[in-house]
């Protein structure tokens, strides 16, 4: 249904769920009105050398080296990889192993102990951004080490280098998960930078149209953004208002929501955090060394925070007053589709968008009762219970034949399962094992 807005020629479109493949969740957006804060620098950071899908980078610094913020410390000759940069100044004090909670695999991380001075390399602002070629802009994005999007850690420069024509671009300024409010805050606080980043994407991909997806409840942001768009004259932009039902704003679902299930144009998707990083890279030559995350749950003060990549979770929790209610569980990257960590020293990575504190409630996994709820709710139209059964039995090839790769890991199946079967985790194991076979 179209929504007319007096005095504004921009199209506002309210997208409703046509197939009911979604669930309504309680409103946990308690930080939606909380401005982004910047905590003090942490005493040290741990920077994993693999923070995207693909090949790990190789460290180009060694123990004892003195580095500046923004200095490249790891890289790869593989175009699909993204370089890693020091997120603060100080001394490289070693390399540690951390466990990637999503895959269970150990990953090397470079540890930098802060000198407290936060000295950075020189960031050079572009004198004439409009004169930068498409190839140079893509190179600048890669050199900045940008990865992102709430549900996909693919490098941004890969999204900007599609094999075919891009018909449309979707900017996700809504939130895919409960508690998360970073996209809406960034769009609210930095509309000028966002529109500059969107313009860069438009120049590189030359789509016919760009949609900005926003929660339908955030008309304050919508009105402010429409004023900026109207002033900029960007007539290729349209705003799409999304109902607050899950997983409406999940990346794997947005194309169907906006274009319909039977229409599959070439679409590129970017979330607000990635757009801001693209702006910083091209306009200011600034590498991707900080991330906006939401801290919520059993913490003294829920907040949106701009933190350096590699910052220990404990540093962020302490800044917000510490844990309350004896919480003993940390969920990163979303209440439904995220992963659990139990070590507060675990660092914020490039793909971290949220940290939620809660309680580790033990729920015994039961047998599937064939209720079909997971099938009814799956937005990818899969059979999650069948895929989970195959994965439990180690029958990964049959998972592939049942289209497990089409799962975009929203976690709705695990949430709704009355038998407490961790379906999403089983599917992630299957996808990880199938990925190993491809790599061999």
Secondary structure as GFF3:
##gff-version 3
##sequence-region A 1 440
A	DSSP	beta_strand	2	3	.	.	.	ID=ss1
A	DSSP	beta_strand	12	15	.	.	.	ID=ss2
A	DSSP	beta_strand	36	37	.	.	.	ID=ss3
A	DSSP	beta_strand	44	48	.	.	.	ID=ss4
A	DSSP	beta_strand	58	59	.	.	.	ID=ss5
A	DSSP	beta_strand	66	67	.	.	.	ID=ss6
A	DSSP	beta_strand	72	75	.	.	.	ID=ss7
A	DSSP	beta_strand	84	85	.	.	.	ID=ss8
A	DSSP	beta_strand	90	99	.	.	.	ID=ss9
A	DSSP	beta_strand	106	114	.	.	.	ID=ss10
A	DSSP	three_ten_helix	129	131	.	.	.	ID=ss11
A	DSSP	alpha_helix	134	143	.	.	.	ID=ss12
A	DSSP	alpha_helix	156	159	.	.	.	ID=ss13
A	DSSP	beta_strand	168	172	.	.	.	ID=ss14
A	DSSP	alpha_helix	182	189	.	.	.	ID=ss15
A	DSSP	alpha_helix	191	205	.	.	.	ID=ss16
A	DSSP	beta_strand	209	215	.	.	.	ID=ss17
A	DSSP	alpha_helix	219	232	.	.	.	ID=ss18
A	DSSP	beta_strand	237	242	.	.	.	ID=ss19
A	DSSP	alpha_helix	251	259	.	.	.	ID=ss20
A	DSSP	beta_strand	267	271	.	.	.	ID=ss21
A	DSSP	alpha_helix	272	284	.	.	.	ID=ss22
A	DSSP	beta_strand	290	297	.	.	.	ID=ss23
A	DSSP	beta_strand	303	308	.	.	.	ID=ss24
A	DSSP	alpha_helix	313	319	.	.	.	ID=ss25
A	DSSP	beta_strand	329	332	.	.	.	ID=ss26
A	DSSP	beta_strand	339	341	.	.	.	ID=ss27
A	DSSP	beta_strand	354	358	.	.	.	ID=ss28
A	DSSP	alpha_helix	373	377	.	.	.	ID=ss29
A	DSSP	alpha_helix	384	392	.	.	.	ID=ss30
A	DSSP	alpha_helix	396	401	.	.	.	ID=ss31
A	DSSP	three_ten_helix	404	406	.	.	.	ID=ss32
A	DSSP	alpha_helix	412	416	.	.	.	ID=ss33
A	DSSP	alpha_helix	423	439	.	.	.	ID=ss34
###
